[in-house]
Amino acid sequence: MSATATSERPPVDREHWLFLLREMLRIRRFEEKAAEMYSLGKIHGFLHLYIGEEATGVGAMQAFAPGDAIVATYREHGQALVRGIPARVLMAEMFGKATGCSRGHGGSMHFFDASRRFYGGYAIVGGGLPIAVGLALADKMQNRSNLTACYFGDGAVAEGEFHESLNLAALWKLPVVFLCENNLYAMGTALEHHQAQTNISAKAGAYGLPSNAVDGMDVLAVEAAAKQAAESVRTGNGPFLLELRTYRFRAHSMSDPDLYRPKGEIEEWRKRDPIALFEARLQQLGLLSPADLAKLEADVGAEIDDAVRFAEESPWEPADKLLDNVYGPAKP
């Protein structure tokens, strides 16, 4: 199967829907603050923002249990927050502090928390795909009922790892949900310039995988589609490919001048801001008042301010620890 998801809307659940809104706001405000800290020189290296894609991370993560493994890309701040890694720990990692989730060794692109089964943060395009297959194989061989969720971008579809990973996962009927966050650009290359078949969900057919495509700017649609995919995997049907059609409002990274996208295109997509659309829907249904929204913003703002304060006050990793967990050729 490869079609655009048309799942029926779930019944109104005010508490859960407000939770979804809060999680998207957390990601947006965290990313905005990260951009500010980068501009102030407190965050170094590369920084890839998730602004515009919040619905894909928040919606899809609702389908995964604590025991499931999560593999992400270098644009992973959103998934890490929703997975439950504290904002202060993530901000400290980007500051390069010892209190970060990777003790400051990884930075923005290498968030990791084994206790939450969050296995990266991978800077290599497509690098997480074979890792996800390995994690799922390990769970299957040890008769654990977990699945592995693997996030990747449309650019990774051009990599050999994508095809090798789907093939092996299908061959061995591994419990993997492959989640393609298709934001239409592989860095600066438009989808139609690097893919002969731009319907990414259709590529699953070559390996006999079920697949679906969904509006990645609609958090409820993403949640419904992800739960459908996860249920298919959990019932023993093998892996599933879910394409989340989304858009990043900011450039590929903070160092990208973003000269390859028409400004009109960006503005058109901004009209489909997943947070603004969901806020409007909640307000129309009488589920969100101005006071509710003000409290949500205040709570999120306080959390982000605390994260920055924690990062600034945290210690640096001692110099004699900087080579811990770094592997290379054995010395003669």
N, C-alpha and C positions, 0 to 999 in steps of 0.2 A: 504494500500500500504506500502510495506517495501522493498526498493531497493536502491542501490547506486545511488546517484544523477548523472545524465548525462545531465544536463541542457546545452543548447547551450550557447556559449560564448556571452556576450553582445558586442555591437559594441564598437570600440575603443573610449575612452573618456579620452584624455590625462590629463585634469585638475583633473578629479575625480580619475584617477588611481594614479596620483602623490600624491593626498590627502591620498589615502589608504596607499601608501608607507610611507608617512610622519608619519601617525598615528602608523604604525608598528614600525618605527624607534623610535618614542617617547617612546613607551612601552619598547623596548629593552634597550634603553639608561637609562631610568628611573630605570629599574630593575637592570641593571649593577651598577648604582650609589647606589641604595638601598643596594645591596650586599656589596659594599665598605663601606658604612656608618655603616652597621651592624658589619663588621669586625673591624671597628674603635671604636665600643662600643657606637655609637650615636643612634642606633636603638636597642631596647631590645625586649625580648619576642620571639615569633615565626615569621619567615619570609618565605613565600612561593612564589617563583619566577615564573613568567609567560613566561620565556624565552623559545622559541620554539613554543609557542601556540598563538603567536600574531595574526595570520590570523583568528583564530576563534573569538576572541573578536572584531577585527576591521571589518571583513566581516559581521558578524551577526548583529552588531549594526547598520549597514546601513539600516536595514529593520524596525527599530523602530522609532516612532515619539516622539516628546518631551512629549506628554501626556501619553505615554505608561509607565508602571512601569517596572523597572529592578530589579531582585533579583539575587544576585551573591553568590559565595562561599567564602572561606577564601583566595583563590588565585584570588583576584578580582582587583588588581591594574590596570590591562589592561582595564577591562570593565569600571572602574571608569574614567580613563583618556579619553577614547573614548566617554564616555557619556558627557564629558564636565566639569568635576570637575577639577579645575586648578591643575597643577603639584605641585605648591608651597603649596597648601592647603593639598594635599595628603602627601607630604613629611613632612610637619609640624605635621600631625597626627601620622606618624610613629615615629617622634622624641618625641611624647608625649606633644606637645605644644598646648597652648590654641587657636591658630589660625588654628588648624586642623579641618577637616570637622566634627569630633565628639568631638571637643575641647580637643583632646589628651586623651580622656577616652577610646577609642576603640583600637587604634593602628592599626597595619597592617591588621588584620583580620576583622575589623569592620568599614569599610568606609560606610558613610551614608550621603545622601543629599536629603532631602524631596523636596526641591525646584526643583530638577531635576528628581524627582520620582526614585531615586536610593536608594532602600531599603535594603542595605547590600549586602555584607559582613556578612557571618554567619560562625562561627567557628565550629558549630555542623554539621557533615556530614549528608546531607539530610535535614537539618533544614530549608532551604529556600523553599523547595517544598510546604509544607502546607501553608506557608506565601503567596506564589504566588497564590495558589488557593483562599485564602481569599481576596487578592487584586483584583483578577479577578471577584470574586463573588460580591464584593462591587461595582465595575464598572458596572457590569451587572444589579444589583438591582437598581442602580441610573441612568440607561439608558445612560451611557457614552459610547462613541464609542472606548475607549482605549482597548489595549490588555496588557497582562503581559508577559514579557520574563523572563524565569527562567533558569539560568545557574547552572549546577551541574556536578560533575565528575562521572566516571564509578563506583567508590566505593559506591556512594549513591544509585546505583541501587540495592544493596544488603540490603538496609534499607526498613523497612515497610512503611515509609513515601512515598517512590517512588510509590509503588503500590496503597496505599490509595489515594494519590494525583491524580494519573492518573485516578483512578476509579471515584472519585468525579467530577473531571473536565469533564470527558466524560459523566457521568450521568447527569450533569447539563448543558452540552454544554458550558462550560466557555471559554472565550477568552484567552487561554494560549498557548504560544509557549514554550515547554519544550526543552531545549538545553543541551544535554549531551556532555560535552567535554571529550571524551574518550581518555585519554593519556596512556591507557593500564596497568596502575598500580594504585591500591588503596593503597596509601602510598607505602609499600614495597611488596604488593601482586599482582602478575600478574593476568590479567583479566581471563585467563583460569583456575586459581586456586580458583576463588571465584564466577564464573558464569558458570553454566552448559550450558546456551545459550549465546555465546559470541557476537552474533549479537544483539546489544542492540536495534536497531531500530525495530527488529522483535517483541520485547516485547509489543509494542503498540497494536499489533493484539489482545491480550487478552482483551483489553478494547474497541475495535472497533475504535481505533484512526488511522488516516492517519499518515504515518511516512516516513522518508527518511534518508539516510546516505550519507555523503559527505566527500571528502578528505579535512581534516582540515588544511592541509599545503598549500592550494591553496586559497588565499584570494578572488579571483573572483568566484570560485566555491562555497565558503561559502556564499558570498553575494547573489548569484543567488538563492541558496537553501533556505536561510533565508527569502528572499523576497517572494519566492513561499509559504513557510510555513505561513508567516505573512498574505499573501493575502488570503490563505485558511481560516485562523482564522477570519479575518476581514469580510469575506463574510458570516459568520454565520455557518460555518461547524464544530464548536467546536474546541477543542484543537488539537495540532499537536506535534509530537515528532520528533526532528531532532537530529541525532547523528553526531557529528563532530569528525572525526577520526584524532587525533593529537598526539603529543609527547612532553614531557618536556625535555629539554636538561640538566637541572640541577636536583639535587636531590629533593626529596619531599619537604624538608625545609633546611634551612641553618644548622640545627643541625643533618642532616641525612648523614651518611657516604656513602650512595648509593652503598652498597655491593651486592645488589640483582639483578642488571642488568648487563648483559655481556657488556664489553666495546665495543666489536665489534658491538653490537646492537645500542648503542648510536651513534657510528661513522657513521653507515649506515643511521640513521635518520638525522644526521647533514648534510648529503648530500642533504637532502630535506628541508633545512632551508627556511621557507616561505619568509623571507626578501630577501635572496640571489637569490632565484628562481624568485621572482617578479622583482627584479632589473634587472636580466638577460633578462627577457621577455621584459621589457620596453626598454632596450638598443637595443635588436634585432629589435624592431619595430621603432627605431629611436626616441623614446619619452623621453629618459633620457640620457643626456650627462654627462661626468665626472664633468663638472662645475655645472650642475644641482644637482648632487649627493653631491658635496662638499658644496653647499649652504644649501641643506637640512640638512646635518650633522651639519653644523655650527649653523643653526637656532635652531635645536633640542638641541645641546650642550649648547647653551646660555640659553635656557629655563630650562634645568636641573640644570645648575649652579645657576641660579636665585632661583630655588626651594630649593636647599641646603642652599643658603645664607639666604633666607627668614626663613627657618626652624631654622637655628642656631640663628638668631637674634630675633625670636619670643619669647614672654614671656611664662612662665609656668602657668598653671592654678592655681589660688590661692587655698591654702589648704582648705579654708572653702567652696569651690565649688566642691570638689572632690566627694562628695556623692550626688550631684545633679543628678536627673534622675535615681537614683539607687532605685530599688523597692524590698521590702522584707516584711515579716510578720509584721503586725501592732504591735506596742508596747502595752503591757497590761495597 
